């Protein structure tokens, strides 16, 4: 099952968690106090670059019958859509730049280039996902209502199609995100009425009409006799954006080490435990400056979940301090290459298409589903690490996981 006692799983005391809270609050305060012209210049230049790529791509596609123009226009337009969705839309709507008091770059005004209305995204992502991160039964992003992503969810026959649903979600990602905002799982549980569903669909319909009209009617029509080639280029650009956004998001949420939590754990957690849940429930991937920018700096997903409303260009410096805290408290800092993180996510989805009886690991000790019950109990007392008297170093969760993998600790 998922983690029911985050302090026990993390091998931390209440005092440890309180101290961790104070140290993370200090990191937030330091960044908030140092925000200034450097950060404002960063976001304005990012917007200028995105718009230049979009305009350049649209101009090139006026001659979309030419193969070179088609390829260049499609690439520029795809890159523009990625930047707009990842570094601009996602982060601006989070309120990362509200401190500038610029009405153009404000979470209340920005509407992004995708079929999901910003008003729905703010609820389903900013509020529900970031508040209930990886809490079973509360965070709808665990499987998006169409896939099984934890052994805590009982297997049903329809889940045999996990890999197919995964492929379709990646291909149609912007449409999946739009429908995610309807919260159909709440309707199935009787927590949402059909009238509310219809209201949400009307809002989505207006946004879809604008997006479809722009990409598949207006700009192709402006290309004159080349309209078929331009329409195809726009579709490919949207597909490029869909796959990239899907991969980035899955690499930050579903690799091994991105833990799940029970509702009971959430209901009694302190602010420090909320911080801890974000650290243990998220994952990073390695990226240089260009890939970090193109991912909206979500290669630093741990830092983003800790501080979702701090400027994304500061995540790299925040990451150094968060890693230092992980070292101090002997906590894992889940990261790896993009290929590694995605392959783990893909494998989790593929294997969980099967019932638990066909899987090797237990629901308390599996790569994608862990709980504090995986650690040994001696004479009825759960193992507590604390400070190693021989070295003076803390022996916490990172050490416990390493020793468990090496066979030094027997599973419960």
Buried (B, 14 or more C-beta within 10 A) or exposed (E): BBBBBBBBBBBBEEEBBBBBBEBBEEBBEEBBEEBEEEBBEBBBEBBEBBBEBBEBBBEBBBBBBBEEBBBBBBBBBBBBBBBBBBBBBBBBBBBBBBBBEEEEBBBEEBEBBBBBBBEBBBEBBBEBBBEBBBBBBBBBBBBBBBBBBBBBBEBEEEBEBBBEBBEBBBEBBBBBBBBBBBBBBBBEEEEBEEEBBEEBBEBBEEBBEBBEEEBBEEBBEEBEEBBEBBBBBBEBBBBBBBBBBBBBBBBBBBBBBBBBBBEEBBEEBBEBBBBBBBBBBBBBBBBEEEBBBBBBBBBBBBBBBBBBBBBBBBBBBBBEBBBEBBEBBBBBBBBBEBEBBBBBBBBBBEBBBBBBEEBEBBBBBBEBBBBBBBBBEEEEEBBEBEEEEEEEEBBBBBBBBEBBEEEEBEEB
